[in-house]
Amino acid sequence: MSFKPLVTILREVVCKQYFERMPEPETIMTGEKVQAFDAEGNPDGTMAAPHLYIISQVSRTISGCKRVLDLGCGSGQLLCQVAEINPEIHFTGVDLSEEMLKRAKIRAESMNLSNVEFIKQDFTEVQGLQDKRIDGIMCVYALHHLNDLQSLKKFFKAVNSLVNQDTSIFIFDFCRLHSEKSIDFFVEYRGGERPLSREDFRNSLKAAFSLNEFKMLLDEELQRKVDFFSTRVMKFCLMIKTKEKFISEEKLDKIDQKLSLLSQRNQKIYNNAFCKQICKIG
Ligand SMILES: C[S@@+](CC[C@H](N)C(=O)[O-])C[C@H]1O[C@@H](n2cnc3c(N)ncnc32)[C@H](O)[C@@H]1O
């Protein structure tokens, strides 16, 4: 029996200082990293369980919206599934990586989705979207790519220029851990098989902003009220969102069907690590 999980929990609970943030080596994802990241979204990949949890949470958050922006949509693994479950909503995926956008467009076409479009833009400087009557904004696993707090501040300013008191907002990302040893633990247990994915996961955890940094900047820059959620004991991910709304049985069934397609391991991770562990925090 390994004591590593227990030791990591103790370390994260007791330690007061945080790991010093190290920005990602590349802000925009290109080359082999794109392929590796994309593959992790498959039913046996490391992103499949978190993605399904996010799909379920996003669908509840943006229910009733007409036009939703996905900032940092990547290869569309997540966005296309959200669009499939919510056919009455029009989605615009925004990313700066041509390679990611190319994959996203191919994926949307192969899924016959007519409710998604993609544009190449820097999401810290969103332009030309103010007139689009956006009533929902989502941003998943993208903010840790930003270089520094100034860029994160710029991002929230840009988001604020698009929202009003009714806009639905959903943000999900990694959260800064206290120690590099805890990062090693997560990479060992959840980093997957592919060396490139493990490296990407390690870099992402090292580049994560802290809960307090998110809170401070949201307080300063965003006029819309949001709630904060995180994993119960070790806060390695963070979900920031507006209130959930009703979603139909039909959509819940579609989410259940997607769950049944995941590998056994990922079904367990979905049920135990995400559905049971993520809760509202102060
Ligand atoms: C880890 S991927 C996440 C993709 C997707 N949201 C998901 O969860 O599958 C992060 C994406 O953010 C994009 N990105 C990073 N900084 C960006 C910026 N300033 N503007 C637009 N896209 C950006 C990267 O190119 C990459 O495709």
The ligand as an ORCA input file, in Angstrom:
! r2SCAN-3c Opt
* xyz 0 1
  C      -5.013     23.406    -22.830
  S      -5.858     24.079    -24.206
  C      -7.537     23.913    -23.676
  C      -8.482     23.676    -24.818
  C      -9.936     23.444    -24.469
  N     -10.525     24.542    -23.764
  C     -10.130     22.156    -23.694
  O     -10.395     22.205    -22.493
  O     -10.015     21.092    -24.311
  C      -5.587     25.826    -24.032
  C      -5.784     26.583    -25.331
  O      -5.721     27.991    -25.062
  C      -5.103     28.616    -26.187
  N      -4.620     29.948    -25.778
  C      -3.672     30.239    -24.865
  N      -3.526     31.577    -24.743
  C      -4.399     32.136    -25.610
  C      -4.747     33.488    -25.942
  N      -4.148     34.528    -25.337
  N      -5.717     33.693    -26.851
  C      -6.351     32.658    -27.459
  N      -6.065     31.359    -27.190
  C      -5.114     31.106    -26.281
  C      -4.016     27.627    -26.607
  O      -3.606     27.810    -27.935
  C      -4.723     26.279    -26.393
  O      -5.349     25.847    -27.560
*
